[in-house]
Amino acid sequence: MTTHRKILTLDELTATARDLRAAGRRVVFTNGCFDLLHVGHVRYLTAARREGDVLVVGLNSDASVAMIKGPRRPLVPEGERAEVLAALACVDYVTVFPDPDPLRLILAIQPAVLVKGGDWAEADIIGAAEVRESGGRVVRVPIVEGAGTSRLVERIVQRYQVNG
């Protein structure tokens, strides 16, 4: 499957997820900003993929990233972030969503497994109750210490200030 065929609209993804569920495939969902993809993201997504048959990634739109992270983010536009995620072998589908949280998307695709980073308290994971109510499960994946977009940006700025 080519990278661009992995990037779907919400309507396309809803239909695809329905077909996958009907075929008995276990759909795994996770979401995030995925700005400046790093080793923490790759390990997280690889672990998420191991939880089922198909990994769907909900990608925050540029506007929702700015709402969550502030006006200087994202650093990479949503189309490019989606393309990079779709190029990963562990990612089956990507969809960009405009909301500040993924609840509408979770309700639409009805995943069997919802995955979030271990830095999230289970009580704070949006969609967890809905996934559990429909017979699914919630998995928290340990985060990679020291790996994070904010930390990466800080290192770049520090090196630029020292060497610039």
Backbone hydrogen bonds, N-H to C=O, Kabsch-Sander energy under -0.5 kcal/mol:
donor,donor_aa,acceptor,acceptor_aa,energy
5,R,2,T,-0.6
6,K,2,T,-0.7
6,K,3,T,-1.3
7,I,4,H,-0.8
8,L,6,K,-0.7
8,L,94,V,-2.8
13,L,9,T,-2.7
14,T,10,L,-2.7
15,A,11,D,-2.0
16,T,12,E,-2.4
17,A,13,L,-3.1
18,R,14,T,-2.0
19,D,15,A,-2.3
20,L,16,T,-2.6
21,R,17,A,-2.6
22,A,18,R,-2.4
23,A,19,D,-1.5
24,G,21,R,-1.8
25,R,20,L,-2.7
27,V,25,R,-0.8
28,V,54,V,-3.3
29,F,113,V,-2.7
30,T,56,V,-2.0
32,G,58,G,-2.0
41,H,38,H,-0.6
42,V,38,H,-2.1
43,R,39,V,-2.6
44,Y,40,G,-2.1
45,L,41,H,-3.0
46,T,42,V,-2.3
47,A,43,R,-2.2
48,A,44,Y,-2.4
49,R,45,L,-2.3
50,R,46,T,-1.3
51,E,48,A,-1.6
52,G,49,R,-1.5
53,D,26,R,-2.3
54,V,26,R,-1.8
56,V,28,V,-3.1
56,V,54,V,-0.6
57,V,93,Y,-2.8
58,G,30,T,-2.9
58,G,56,V,-0.5
59,L,57,V,-0.6
59,L,95,T,-3.4
60,N,32,G,-2.2
60,N,58,G,-0.5
61,S,97,F,-2.4
65,V,61,S,-2.5
66,A,62,D,-2.3
67,M,63,A,-1.7
68,I,64,S,-2.1
69,K,65,V,-3.8
70,G,65,V,-0.6
70,G,66,A,-1.6
73,R,70,G,-1.7
80,E,77,P,-0.6
81,R,77,P,-2.4
82,A,78,E,-2.8
83,E,79,G,-1.9
84,V,80,E,-2.3
85,L,81,R,-2.3
86,A,82,A,-2.6
87,A,83,E,-1.2
88,L,84,V,-0.5
88,L,85,L,-1.5
91,V,88,L,-1.2
92,D,55,L,-1.9
92,D,90,C,-0.5
93,Y,55,L,-2.0
94,V,6,K,-2.8
95,T,57,V,-2.2
97,F,59,L,-2.7
106,I,102,P,-2.7
107,L,103,L,-2.7
108,A,104,R,-1.6
109,I,105,L,-2.3
110,Q,106,I,-2.2
112,A,27,V,-2.0
113,V,27,V,-1.8
114,L,137,R,-2.4
115,V,29,F,-2.9
116,K,139,V,-2.2
118,G,141,V,-3.5
120,W,117,G,-2.1
124,D,121,A,-2.0
125,I,121,A,-0.5
125,I,122,E,-1.2
126,I,124,D,-0.7
128,A,125,I,-1.8
131,V,127,G,-2.5
132,R,128,A,-2.6
133,E,129,A,-2.6
134,S,130,E,-1.3
135,G,132,R,-2.0
136,G,131,V,-2.7
137,R,112,A,-2.4
139,V,114,L,-2.9
141,V,116,K,-2.7
141,V,139,V,-0.6
145,E,143,I,-0.8
147,A,144,V,-1.9
148,G,146,G,-0.7
152,L,148,G,-2.4
153,V,149,T,-2.7
154,E,150,S,-2.2
155,R,151,R,-2.2
156,I,152,L,-2.2
157,V,153,V,-2.6
158,Q,154,E,-2.7
159,R,155,R,-2.5
160,Y,156,I,-2.4
161,Q,157,V,-2.6
162,V,158,Q,-2.0
163,N,159,R,-2.8
164,G,160,Y,-2.8
